[in-house]
Amino acid sequence: MELYMIHGNLLTQEGTDYPDGYLLIRDGKISAMGDMTKAPEIPACAEVLDLAGKTVTPGLIDAHSHIGIWEDGIDFEGDDGNEDTDPVTPQMRAIDGVNPQDRAFEEAVAAGITTVVTGPGSANPMGGQLLAMKTFGCCIDDMTVLSPAGMKIAFGENPKSVYHDKSQTPVTRMGTAALLRETLYKAKKYLEQLHKAEQDTEESKPDWDMKYEALLSVLKGELPLYAHAHRLDDIFTALRIAKEFGLKLVLVHGTEAHLAAERIAKEKVPVLSGPILTDRSKPELKNQTESAPKLLTDAGIPTAIITDHPETPQKHLLLCAGTAMRAGLSARDALAAITRIPAEICGLFHRVGSLAPGKDADLVIWKGTPPKMTAVPEMVIIDGEIAYRG
């Protein structure tokens, strides 16, 4: 497919915007773009969209969702997010649990959301591997951008409450941390044995273990830990464990991170902030505030805004950004928090998160200007294919 877009207001997330710009899509990628004064001659037979009066942005990105793994409107039959028969399940893979036929995907596309990171919940201290995927398609293998995209771990009330009901470790925060340390230590020893066996033919390889195999890329620094942590003490426990093992860390939720934003900024760890539209359904959410994205951003912390679907429905990602803007976050930062920043945090920026030649042709044509909540997608394009027309 080759498509010429002309006279659009291009908000690129690349430092330079084009109030009267052109953009060329070829073979699913952005082929060229820039100011209309420098637009190439358009072939007579080309498909052209005149976007005068319209705004064009990169497709929106939700860096923390459970879309497709907790299916919309279905109870146990569509609940595939927590393998809570064992508190340590790093070998679980989101790609095996997501149903791309879930109607929440169709709603996501219509809302301008083109990429999501989805995966296990937070019942287990170590829940499994996350998946970065496009929101349009019928086969998960074709929709995948990165698998695994990260390893999910969890602190706080969720693991405590799940395993308290089972009379099984962990029932305390100490127990959660101990299980994580024990598993990471054993996986480290497993990796050391593998290295020894590679270097010395007389050394035998350890017995194959799927749990530890799943953690090898984490220990090598190739895959980040995504740490579910609301309360400030849980945030610092996550940081402490990551330091002990030399691991890359992404803080998920970080509900109380704003209470020590300057201290956390020194750790140079990003935060996936939210959801901010839910009620304070449990004690560890008592300090939840819509001002969190602004407070974290002002402290210099890379901050993405998330829905945590289904906690906040996936389709309301723009609403979350608009709410943060109403609470003081600038319009530029609010839009970045649902495009460029989540792509950078999640290791996807080479493909998505901005408008630039060579990147995936994932973009939204808006009536109005996001992140204003009155902005409405008129067309959504994913991998160069028109996925939605308003």
Secondary structure, DSSP 8 states (H G I E B T S, - for coil): -EEEEEEEEE--SSS--EEEEEEEEETTEEEEEEEGGG-----TTSEEEE-TT-EEEE-EEEEEE-TTTB-TT-SGGGB-S--TTSSB-TT-BGGGT--TTSHHHHHHHHTTEEEEEE---SSSSEEEE-EEEESS-S-HHHHEEESS--EEEE-SHHHHHHHHTTT-S-SSHHHHHHHHHHHHHHHHHHHHHHHHHHH-TTS------HHHHHHHHHHTTSS-EEEEE-SHHHHHHHHHHHHHHT--EEEEE-TTGGGGHHHHHTTT--EEE---SS---SGGGTT--TTHHHHHHHTT--EEE--TTTTS-GGGHHHHHHHHHHTT--HHHHHHTTTHHHHHHTT-TTTSSS--TTSB--EEEEES-TTSTT-EEEEEEETTEEEEE-
